[in-house]
Amino acid sequence: MRLAIWSTTTPRKNSTHTEMFRRQLEEVELAERIGIDQIWFFEHHLQPTAPVPSPNLLIAAAARTTQRIRFGSMVNILPFRHPLLVAEEAAMLDNLTGGRFDMGLGRGLRPPEFEAFGVDQERSREMFLESFEIIRRVWADENFVHHGKYWTVRKDAPLSPPLVQRPHPPFLVSAQSEESLRWAAEYDIPFAQIDSIVEQAKRDQTLYREAQTAHGHPPTARLYLMREIYVADTDTRASAETRPYLLQYWELWNRYTQFTRDGKLPDSYDFWRRQAPMLHAMSFDQIVANDMVILGGPERVANTILRLANQLDLMGLAMIFKLGAMPYDMVERSMSLFGEQVVPRLRQILTRAVTVDRTTAEPSSSIQRAASSSPPASCPAVWPPIASTARPAR
């Protein structure tokens, strides 16, 4: 099971955006030091509470001061940009990171962003699918002419710069509707889920696994479960310190109502129109009780993660440490405690599970299955090895 951080970006009062981005880059360096495998950046437009119009620029900046951690665009919103440009920019990032780039793809969600770009949100899935096929052909370095419904491409020269990872950087998607899950499974693409309760994730894993094997792929774990997290010295302190920031974080993002406001969400986003009211009705205590956030001292946090790993066949856990406008020193303290006291607990238990697994014909739990492909602490970030292998950057 890989450990990822989904790095949110929220401005602080009496601080500049320059300071905000500087702190975010320092967060990446700290993430690498504490043993995090991957860090992801989101894309939003004209949203003051999430001012990141280009996750790719953050990746390019952060690559300069890191050596091991992998980077993901979570996600590049395909309907907003020409796919040839997206493919070329990703190839450049693959070089700038030395082959540490994962390509996160999405079709977008917020109606105001589609309105700002003058893009019909009802057509976002069609645009996403057409863009994805173009990106794959560009990365395969084909020379081709494409006259599609939304884009025209004439590629008659080599991809420049060429890719570092072969056959291409790994893809990631955010998928929670049945249609998106089936599509991701067809291509065996890892998928991330935010605000998904365990029962939903189990159901979606089953659906994904059925489609995955039906398309001839081995039944491999592909789910990244996304969770807010905060680690303090004690359980009581963690709950008391984080509650106001979690409440602010949910309100700032307006995550449980933004999808359905004013009836602007098209029919093709029906999943979120049904999901939002259910999430909005949950109290803070219910959210914590359902392990939708991970709060506590190191022991409790480690046990919660292991409980989730035992309930689900996880490819990874994607954690959100920055909750709203939580002070930077609180974020850094929580991350440091996670690295110092939680990661060793996870590694120790998973290593012990490897020993048990080797003496039995079949793993007895998903913790053991995850452990059988978990790296020693000194291993590189990509584990288990993915189909794409890296060659030295030119």
Buried (B, 14 or more C-beta within 10 A) or exposed (E): BBBBBBBBBBBBEEEEEEEBBEBBBBBBEBBBBBBBBBBBBBBBBEBEBBBBBBBBBBBBBBBEEBEBBBBBBBBBBBBBBBBBEBBBBBBBBBBBBBBBBBBBBBBBBBBBBBEEBEBEBEBBBBBBBBBBEBBBBBBEBEEEEBEBEBBEBEBEEEBEBBBBBEEBBBBBBBBBBBEBBBBBBBEBBBBBBBBBBBEBBBBBBEBBBBBBEEEEBEEBBBBBBBBBBBBBEEBEBBBEBBBEBBEBBBEBBEBBBBBBEEEBBBEBBEBBBEBBEEBEEBEEEEBBEEBBBBBBBBEBBBBBBBBBBBBBBBBBBBBBBBBBBBEBEBBBBBBBBBBEBBBBBBBEBBEEBBEBBEEEEEBEBBBBBBBBBBBEEEEBBBBEEEEBEBEEEE
